[in-house]
Amino acid sequence: MSIVVRRPNLSWSEKLYLPAIFSGMIITLGHFMKMLLGRTKVTMQYPEEKWDSHLPDHYRGAPALVKDERDRLRCVACQLCEFICPPRAIKIVPGEIPLGDRFAKVEKYPEEFDIDMIRCIYCGMCEEVCPEQAIFLRKDYAITGLTRAEMVHDKKKLIEIGGVMHGLVLKWNEKK
């Protein structure tokens, strides 16, 4: 059964749409005058001016891998970030640490760690799920590339842009 929705009856002036046009023009002229008098800034000159100082604390930019103070990669290739990623932008190939190594208790490390920045939706779920605090979202909004291959960040590039993060690293903790 269909429902009939009755339209309101418009007055003679409303049928001309002139009051709506004039009120829109008054708002536009008000903004124009504020701009001419310098009360509002209209355009940001992008390469010279950036939003970096104006970004909120909760801003989620592109993900990056970090190392600890001793230049060790925090990632243990648990693949939780890969499994939780909604667009499947993360690909991890785990490798095993040899038994003779002093960090053999960690068991795995990422042989390959790729993030496809074209597919990434910057949701932050990878950062939240990481038990070792190895992946962080940095405050970067200008991610560019000329080809699709340039937009797939490998482990080397992710570590390069992530840098070193200081603080407790759980996987190297002897008490764990």
N, C-alpha and C positions, 0 to 999 in steps of 0.2 A: 504494500500500500504506500502510495506516495504522499508526502506532506507538502502542502502548498504554503509557501512563505510569502506573505503579502508585503509589497514594497511600500514605504511611507510615501504619502503624497507630498510632492515638493511645491513650495510656493513659487510665485512668478520670478522672484529674484534668484532663488536657488536654481531654477531651471536655466538661467543665463550663465551660471557658474562664475559670474563676475566678483561676488564677494570673496569666494575662495581664491580666485586668482589675485585679487588685491591684497588679501591677507598674506599670501605666499610672497608677493613682491615686497611687502613691508618687512617681512623677516629677512629676505635676501638683501634689501637695502640697509637694514640694520647691521648685518654681518659685514657688508661692504664698507660701511662707515667706520666700524670698529677696526677693520684692517687698515684703512687709510690713516686713521689716527694713531696706529701702532699699538692698540690695546691687545690685539691677538696676533699670534704668529701663525702664518698660513702654511709655509713650506719649510721643510727641513732639507738643508743641502746635504744629501746623503753621504757621499764619500768623505766630506770634511767633518760633518756632524753625525754623530751616531747616538743610538738610544742607550748605550752602555750604562750611563749614569742614571737613566730613568727606568731601567728594568726592575721589576719587582723581585723580591726575594724568592718567590715561588715560581719564577720563570723556568720553563723547561726547554732547553736547547738540545743540541745534538749530543748523543752519547759518546763517551771516550773511556778507554781503559787507563788505569793508573798503576804505578809502581809504588813500592814502599821506600823508606829512607835508604835501604841497603841495595837498591836497584833490582829488586825481585818483583816479578809480576804477581799481583795479588790473586789473579784468577786461578781457580783450581779445576776448571773445565767441568763444573757440575752440570752445566747445560740448562740450568733453571731459566736463565734469561732467554735462551733459545726456545724453550717450551712455552713460556708465558707470552712471548711476543705476538700480538694479534695479527700483524701483517706478514709474519714470518720473515722479517728483515735480517735476523741474526743467524749466522751459520758457524758452528763450532765443530772442529775436528779434534777430539781429545787424544793426547799422547801420554804414555806412562813414563814416570820417572824411574830410572834404574834402581834396583834394590840396594846397590852399594852407596848411593847418594845419601847424604845426611838428612835430606828432606824427603826421603822415600815414604814417610808416613802420609804425605800429601797425596800420593798415588798418581794424580793426573795433573797435566798442564795443557794449555791449549796449543796444539801444533799450528792450527789455523783458526783465526777468529775474524770473521768478516761481518760487516754491517752494511747493508745496502741503504744508503741515505735517501734514495728515491722512494723506497718502500716504507721507510721509517715514518711513523706518525707522531713521534716525540711524546708518547704517552707517559713515559717515566716508569712503566712497570718493570723494566729490566733493572733499573736502579733500586727499586723497592724490594725486589725478590732476591737480589744478590746477597748471599750470606757472608761473603768475604769483603764486601765494600770495594769491589774491583771495578765496577762500572759506575760512572757518574755522568749526569747531564750537565754540560757546561753552558754558560750563557753566551751562546754563539748563534746568531740568526742569519749570517751571510755564508751559506754553504753553497759553493758553486763548482761547476765542472763543465767542460766542453763536450765530454762523452759520457755514456752510461758507465763505462769502465772506471772513469775517474771518480764517480759517485759511490763506488763500492770501496769502503775503507777497510783495508786489511789490518792485521795485528800491529804491524810496524807503524802505520800511520795513526792508528787509534792510540797507541802508547805515546807517540810523538806529540799529539795534540792533548793528551790527558795529563802527561807530566807525572810528578811525584806527589803523593798524598801522605801527609804525616798523620800519625796516630796509631791506634791499636790495629794490628793486622792479625785476624784470628787464625789463619791457616799456619802461621809461623809460630804461634804461641805454644810453648812447651807444655803448658798445663792442659791443653786441649786434647 
